[in-house]
């Protein structure tokens, strides 16, 4: 069986360097892969400098892992990935700390 590769583009910037850039990664597709598991793979195997909220409340309600996935704000912990799609990840609305991590305002 041929392994499929997902093409993932991630918009990156930080407090120190506000200039945005897009990095492209190729990740092996896996069954039941979520955006969060894909980000973990990138961080562990390709680019350990990628910043994202690696937290899962276990119920899909805390919203700490929110990012824009192809233009729509989604929770990374529960957003499935289709092996054939190209993915663009951007930070959710809010002040950017680094890459996909934003500052949360008190509610």
N, CA, C and O of each residue as an XYZ file, in Angstrom:
428
protein
N       0.835     -1.175      0.000
C       0.000      0.000      0.000
C       0.887      1.248      0.000
O       1.817      1.358      0.798
N       0.594      2.166     -0.885
C       1.386      3.384     -1.009
C       1.013      4.390      0.071
O      -0.166      4.662      0.300
N       2.026      4.938      0.731
C       1.775      5.942      1.754
C       1.431      7.265      1.097
O       2.099      7.699      0.158
N       0.377      7.904      1.600
C      -0.016      9.211      1.094
C       0.614     10.277      1.966
O       0.749     10.111      3.178
N       0.998     11.375      1.333
C       1.566     12.497      2.055
C       0.584     13.666      2.021
O       0.029     14.006      0.976
N       0.387     14.261      3.175
C      -0.430     15.461      3.276
C       0.470     16.663      3.075
O       1.578     16.712      3.609
N       0.004     17.621      2.317
C       0.741     18.865      2.154
C       0.111     19.884      3.096
O      -1.075     20.196      2.987
N       0.915     20.397      4.020
C       0.434     21.307      5.054
C       1.216     22.613      4.967
O       2.446     22.620      5.014
N       0.481     23.718      4.840
C       1.103     25.037      4.858
C       0.732     25.690      6.183
O      -0.434     25.699      6.576
N       1.737     26.236      6.869
C       1.510     26.863      8.169
C       2.041     28.289      8.136
O       3.207     28.525      7.821
N       1.158     29.245      8.470
C       1.551     30.643      8.565
C       2.257     30.829      9.900
O       1.725     30.467     10.950
N       3.467     31.401      9.852
C       4.269     31.535     11.070
C       4.737     32.972     11.266
O       5.063     33.673     10.308
N       4.762     33.393     12.523
C       5.313     34.687     12.935
C       5.445     34.651     14.450
O       5.135     33.639     15.078
N       5.903     35.750     15.038
C       6.050     35.789     16.493
C       5.990     37.232     16.969
O       5.947     38.162     16.164
N       5.988     37.410     18.286
C       6.015     38.749     18.866
C       7.282     39.467     18.405
O       7.234     40.643     18.045
N       8.409     38.765     18.414
C       9.689     39.357     18.036
C       9.775     39.628     16.536
O      10.322     40.649     16.117
N       9.238     38.719     15.733
C       9.310     38.840     14.282
C       7.896     38.797     13.716
O       7.360     37.723     13.442
N       7.305     39.957     13.547
C       5.910     40.032     13.098
C       5.733     39.721     11.613
O       4.613     39.521     11.142
N       6.838     39.683     10.885
C       6.760     39.366      9.467
C       6.307     37.915      9.295
O       6.931     36.992      9.818
N       5.220     37.731      8.561
C       4.675     36.388      8.379
C       5.376     35.669      7.248
O       5.796     36.271      6.260
N       5.491     34.356      7.422
C       6.008     33.494      6.365
C       5.149     32.231      6.352
O       4.462     31.921      7.325
N       5.199     31.530      5.262
C       4.468     30.262      5.160
C       5.480     29.144      4.963
O       6.257     29.150      4.008
N       5.457     28.190      5.877
C       6.287     26.994      5.749
C       5.404     25.852      5.262
O       4.249     25.730      5.669
N       5.954     25.028      4.397
C       5.218     23.887      3.857
C       5.862     22.596      4.347
O       7.081     22.436      4.308
N       5.020     21.687      4.804
C       5.474     20.397      5.321
C       4.729     19.279      4.598
O       3.593     19.463      4.162
N       5.370     18.131      4.474
C       4.711     16.932      3.970
C       4.692     15.915      5.101
O       5.730     15.559      5.660
N       3.496     15.459      5.423
C       3.277     14.580      6.572
C       2.604     13.302      6.090
O       1.655     13.368      5.308
N       3.075     12.134      6.541
C       2.408     10.889      6.169
C       0.975     10.869      6.714
O       0.744     11.140      7.892
N       0.042     10.549      5.855
C      -1.361     10.473      6.266
C      -1.570      9.217      7.104
O      -1.007      8.159      6.822
N      -2.390      9.357      8.136
C      -2.722      8.218      8.988
C      -4.230      8.186      9.183
O      -4.898      9.218      9.114
N      -4.759      6.994      9.425
C      -6.190      6.875      9.713
C      -6.516      7.645     10.979
O      -5.727      7.666     11.924
N      -7.660      8.266     10.993
C      -8.145      9.005     12.165
C      -7.192     10.115     12.600
O      -7.090     10.410     13.790
N      -6.502     10.725     11.660
C      -5.584     11.811     11.994
C      -6.370     13.105     12.179
O      -7.252     13.441     11.388
N      -6.026     13.819     13.246
C      -6.613     15.138     13.480
C      -5.548     16.193     13.189
O      -4.373     15.873     13.012
N      -5.969     17.437     13.144
C      -5.010     18.521     12.958
C      -3.991     18.502     14.098
O      -2.802     18.714     13.863
N      -4.444     18.252     15.330
C      -3.526     18.213     16.468
C      -2.496     17.094     16.328
O      -1.312     17.319     16.579
N      -2.918     15.906     15.936
C      -1.947     14.814     15.783
C      -0.967     15.114     14.644
O       0.197     14.720     14.714
N      -1.425     15.800     13.607
C      -0.539     16.201     12.523
C       0.484     17.230     13.012
O       1.663     17.136     12.668
N       0.048     18.214     13.812
C       0.967     19.206     14.370
C       2.000     18.540     15.279
O       3.176     18.906     15.268
N       1.558     17.576     16.054
C       2.500     16.833     16.904
C       3.541     16.109     16.066
O       4.723     16.102     16.410
N       3.113     15.507     14.975
C       4.048     14.813     14.091
C       5.097     15.791     13.548
O       6.295     15.510     13.578
N       4.634     16.935     13.057
C       5.557     17.943     12.521
C       6.555     18.358     13.593
O       7.756     18.441     13.333
N       6.056     18.619     14.800
C       6.906     19.072     15.900
C       7.921     18.007     16.316
O       9.071     18.332     16.610
N       7.508     16.753     16.342
C       8.385     15.670     16.793
C       9.358     15.169     15.726
O      10.453     14.715     16.059
N       8.972     15.246     14.434
C       9.766     14.605     13.390
C      10.350     15.552     12.349
O      11.294     15.183     11.649
N       9.810     16.767     12.231
C      10.262     17.644     11.154
C      10.815     18.970     11.682
O      11.941     19.346     11.357
N      10.036     19.669     12.485
C      10.439     21.006     12.939
C      10.066     21.222     14.403
O       8.926     21.577     14.704
N      11.017     21.012     15.316
C      10.717     21.156     16.742
C      10.486     22.604     17.183
O      10.125     22.848     18.335
N      10.689     23.563     16.279
C      10.459     24.965     16.644
C       9.020     25.408     16.413
O       8.648     26.514     16.806
N       8.207     24.571     15.787
C       6.805     24.930     15.526
C       6.053     25.092     16.845
O       6.048     24.189     17.682
N       5.418     26.250     17.019
C       4.670     26.527     18.253
C       3.169     26.377     18.008
O       2.614     26.963     17.078
N       2.527     25.580     18.861
C       1.077     25.378     18.835
C       0.669     24.934     20.225
O       1.514     24.518     21.018
N      -0.609     25.018     20.527
C      -1.090     24.588     21.840
C      -1.303     23.080     21.797
O      -2.260     22.583     21.203
N      -0.388     22.370     22.442
C      -0.425     20.903     22.472
C      -1.148     20.464     23.742
O      -0.544     19.914     24.663
N      -2.416     20.711     23.770
C      -3.215     20.408     24.950
C      -4.550     19.877     24.479
O      -5.078     20.320     23.459
N      -5.082     18.952     25.202
C      -6.390     18.406     24.852
C      -7.169     18.191     26.139
O      -6.757     17.433     27.018
N      -8.294     18.870     26.231
C      -9.124     18.745     27.422
C      -9.813     17.381     27.471
O     -10.278     16.947     28.524
N      -9.873     16.716     26.320
C     -10.512     15.410     26.268
C     -12.000     15.473     25.972
O     -12.659     14.443     25.820
N     -12.530     16.702     25.890
C     -13.960     16.838     25.610
C     -14.245     17.763     24.431
O     -15.396     17.902     24.017
N     -13.213     18.392     23.890
C     -13.406     19.292     22.755
C     -14.140     20.568     23.116
O     -14.877     21.115     22.295
N     -13.947     21.045     24.335
C     -14.683     22.238     24.757
C     -13.801     23.393     25.232
O     -14.297     24.514     25.345
N     -12.538     23.171     25.509
C     -11.730     24.229     26.149
C     -11.314     25.332     25.173
O     -11.056     26.457     25.603
N     -11.245     25.045     23.895
C     -10.903     26.017     22.852
C      -9.454     26.497     22.866
O      -9.125     27.408     22.105
N      -8.583     25.940     23.679
C      -7.205     26.419     23.699
C      -6.442     26.046     22.435
O      -5.429     26.671     22.119
N      -6.906     25.053     21.721
C      -6.189     24.578     20.538
C      -6.727     25.153     19.227
O      -6.395     24.655     18.151
N      -7.547     26.187     19.308
C      -8.154     26.752     18.095
C      -7.125     27.346     17.144
O      -6.203     28.046     17.561
N      -7.299     27.054     15.856
C      -6.546     27.674     14.768
C      -7.498     27.815     13.579
O      -8.593     27.253     13.578
N      -7.073     28.561     12.584
C      -7.842     28.605     11.330
C      -7.361     27.453     10.456
O      -6.171     27.332     10.163
N      -8.291     26.619     10.049
C      -8.003     25.502      9.153
C      -8.702     25.817      7.841
O      -9.931     25.821      7.771
N      -7.928     26.078      6.815
C      -8.471     26.473      5.514
C      -9.488     27.616      5.656
O     -10.541     27.614      5.020
N      -9.144     28.583      6.501
C      -9.952     29.790      6.648
C     -11.023     29.761      7.710
O     -11.606     30.801      8.017
N     -11.305     28.599      8.284
C     -12.349     28.482      9.304
C     -11.733     28.154     10.658
O     -10.858     27.293     10.754
N     -12.189     28.838     11.702
C     -11.667     28.574     13.043
C     -12.197     27.226     13.522
O     -13.404     26.984     13.557
N     -11.259     26.360     13.887
C     -11.585     24.994     14.319
C     -10.731     24.616     15.524
O      -9.692     25.226     15.779
N     -11.178     23.608     16.258
C     -10.366     23.017     17.329
C      -9.482     21.947     16.693
O      -9.976     21.064     15.991
N      -8.170     22.030     16.941
C      -7.267     21.054     16.323
C      -7.485     19.651     16.878
O      -7.243     18.661     16.188
N      -7.940     19.571     18.119
C      -8.090     18.266     18.768
C      -9.207     17.419     18.175
O      -9.200     16.195     18.311
N     -10.160     18.060     17.521
C     -11.289     17.279     16.996
C     -11.536     17.479     15.505
O     -12.547     17.010     14.982
N     -10.642     18.159     14.822
C     -10.824     18.382     13.388
C     -10.089     17.307     12.608
O      -8.859     17.262     12.615
N     -10.844     16.434     11.929
C     -10.202     15.360     11.169
C      -9.581     15.890      9.881
O      -9.963     16.941      9.366
N      -8.624     15.137      9.386
C      -7.952     15.488      8.140
C      -8.274     14.435      7.098
O      -8.224     13.234      7.364
N      -8.606     14.911      5.903
C      -8.815     14.000      4.782
C      -7.473     13.834      4.079
O      -6.827     14.828      3.750
N      -7.046     12.603      3.845
C      -5.720     12.369      3.272
C      -5.462     13.071      1.937
O      -4.305     13.304      1.585
N      -6.497     13.407      1.199
C      -6.293     14.005     -0.125
C      -6.261     15.528     -0.107
O      -5.947     16.143     -1.126
N      -6.578     16.152      1.030
C      -6.686     17.606      1.019
C      -5.371     18.315      1.315
O      -4.506     17.791      2.017
N      -5.243     19.514      0.765
C      -4.134     20.389      1.112
C      -4.642     21.280      2.236
O      -5.781     21.744      2.194
N      -3.815     21.519      3.230
C      -4.260     22.211      4.439
C      -3.459     23.490      4.629
O      -2.235     23.499      4.490
N      -4.169     24.577      4.951
C      -3.542     25.829      5.328
C      -3.929     26.117      6.768
O      -5.113     26.226      7.087
N      -2.930     26.241      7.640
C      -3.167     26.546      9.048
C      -2.661     27.949      9.353
O      -1.538     28.316      9.007
N      -3.527     28.726     10.014
C      -3.190     30.080     10.435
C      -3.622     30.231     11.884
O      -4.478     29.482     12.354
N      -3.040     31.191     12.602
C      -3.492     31.402     13.981
C      -4.951     31.857     14.003
O      -5.425     32.504     13.070
N      -5.645     31.513     15.068
C      -7.006     32.007     15.281
C      -6.916     33.519     15.512
O      -5.828     34.031     15.776
N      -8.029     34.235     15.419
C      -7.994     35.671     15.683
C      -7.501     35.970     17.102
O      -7.885     35.301     18.062
N      -6.658     36.969     17.210
C      -6.113     37.371     18.502
C      -4.654     37.724     18.368
O      -4.042     37.449     17.336
N      -4.080     38.332     19.399
C      -2.657     38.676     19.358
C      -1.795     37.411     19.287
O      -1.955     36.488     20.086
N      -0.889     37.390     18.322
C      -0.040     36.214     18.107
C       1.156     36.252     19.044
O       1.865     37.255     19.133
N       1.366     35.143     19.739
C       2.561     34.978     20.558
C       3.668     34.385     19.690
O       4.757     34.949     19.584
N       3.377     33.242     19.072
C       4.298     32.613     18.130
C       3.542     31.579     17.307
O       2.779     30.778     17.847
N       3.758     31.604     16.019
C       3.174     30.650     15.072
C       1.665     30.527     15.260
O       0.934     31.459     14.925
N       1.180     29.406     15.785
C      -0.259     29.180     15.936
C      -0.758     29.462     17.350
O      -1.919     29.197     17.661
N       0.101     29.991     18.200
C      -0.258     30.272     19.596
C      -0.683     31.734     19.708
O       0.068     32.642     19.352
N      -1.907     31.945     20.212
C      -2.396     33.307     20.420
C      -2.561     33.574     21.897
O      -2.625     32.650     22.708
N      -2.631     34.853     22.240
C      -2.864     35.258     23.611
C      -4.366     35.201     23.872
O      -5.167     35.689     23.075
N      -4.734     34.599     24.997
C      -6.136     34.537     25.375
C      -6.458     35.696     26.283
O      -5.708     35.990     27.213
N      -7.555     36.350     26.023
C      -8.031     37.425     26.904
C      -8.951     36.798     27.934
O      -9.627     35.811     27.643
N      -8.985     37.360     29.141
C      -9.886     36.867     30.187
C     -11.331     36.954     29.754
O     -11.730     37.923     29.108
N     -12.115     35.962     30.098
C     -13.510     35.963     29.661
C     -14.432     36.463     30.723
O     -15.643     36.525     30.510
